[in-house]
Amino acid sequence: MKLAIRRCALALGVALSTAAGAADHKLDWPAKQITWVIGFVPGGTADVLTRIAAQELARRSGLNVIVENRPGAAGAIALQLVARSKASDGYLLTVPGPLIYPTPQPEVGRELAPVILMAEGPMVIVGPARDAKASLQEVLADARKRPEAWSYGSSGNGTSQNLAGELLNQYAGTHIVHVPYKGGGQAVADVTGGQIPLAILGSAPVMPQVKAGALKAYAVTTPYRLDSLPGVPTVEEAGVKGYAATQWFSVAASKDIPAAQLDQVNALLREAIATPEFKATLESAGMIGGGGSRDDLSTFIKADGAKWQKLIDSGAVKLAN
């Protein structure tokens, strides 16, 4: 019951703070509080990870941390907001990836300052448990015969889920139509209710519905299975040879914030990522904890973006407009 109450409070976006004198550190921050922006609706993996990390950052920094969801345009609205902000706004931003837009948007390492990599891990292909196919092989076989009957939801155009879905189409020889949402939470609701036959989403938002028997988990996108879903195969094990796709979640900030202060945030978030609560969330979602320096994040994002952009430029993956 206490856990349920806590989750309800976090979902309302309340301030995360600690009692005076309880923080392990005091962050030198250019604003009276930290405002941590998420470019998607509540309930998705980015939202879940951010709220746990924000609570730990509040405890360690001695500052209030306000989590704000600013959904729209597959996260681009939040990117633009923080890129235009001043140091005195005190913004942090969760940047998920891979995330590729049809038009240029602010990037980490260019208009946005890198802070830290929080985590990386799988996506899960799910469908309504009611009248579910027995396996991903059956889904793909039917999608080849009846392409008009199949679509998949994701948290937005150009997101990791969209890329994973188009990669599946390319590898499996299907034409499953992409249906973009403003976040994983909305997509979960529609696929659970049967409004769409499939969704490709992060494991955190779908896991409760899979465990409750409301969703059928067909496969995970990573090359490895999840301990939390031991009976669910990888896409490759399900017959799509060579397929693999991961998603990741990073933290960025306004470039106006001095590097020394962002280095402080990096150190505090490295501690947050190592906490038992954060580790437990990662483990249940089959994700790997991040960490590293701010430069490490820039290097990681550049390499990952180049890999996916090369695939898109080759024409192998078609993104929805």
Secondary structure as GFF3:
##gff-version 3
##sequence-region A 1 321
A	DSSP	alpha_helix	2	11	.	.	.	ID=ss1
A	DSSP	beta_strand	34	38	.	.	.	ID=ss2
A	DSSP	alpha_helix	45	61	.	.	.	ID=ss3
A	DSSP	beta_strand	65	69	.	.	.	ID=ss4
A	DSSP	three_ten_helix	73	75	.	.	.	ID=ss5
A	DSSP	alpha_helix	76	84	.	.	.	ID=ss6
A	DSSP	three_ten_helix	87	89	.	.	.	ID=ss7
A	DSSP	beta_strand	91	97	.	.	.	ID=ss8
A	DSSP	beta_strand	112	121	.	.	.	ID=ss9
A	DSSP	beta_strand	123	128	.	.	.	ID=ss10
A	DSSP	alpha_helix	136	145	.	.	.	ID=ss11
A	DSSP	three_ten_helix	147	149	.	.	.	ID=ss12
A	DSSP	beta_strand	151	154	.	.	.	ID=ss13
A	DSSP	alpha_helix	160	172	.	.	.	ID=ss14
A	DSSP	beta_strand	177	180	.	.	.	ID=ss15
A	DSSP	alpha_helix	184	192	.	.	.	ID=ss16
A	DSSP	beta_strand	198	202	.	.	.	ID=ss17
A	DSSP	alpha_helix	203	211	.	.	.	ID=ss18
A	DSSP	beta_strand	215	220	.	.	.	ID=ss19
A	DSSP	beta_strand	247	254	.	.	.	ID=ss20
A	DSSP	alpha_helix	259	273	.	.	.	ID=ss21
A	DSSP	alpha_helix	276	285	.	.	.	ID=ss22
A	DSSP	beta_strand	288	291	.	.	.	ID=ss23
A	DSSP	alpha_helix	294	313	.	.	.	ID=ss24
###
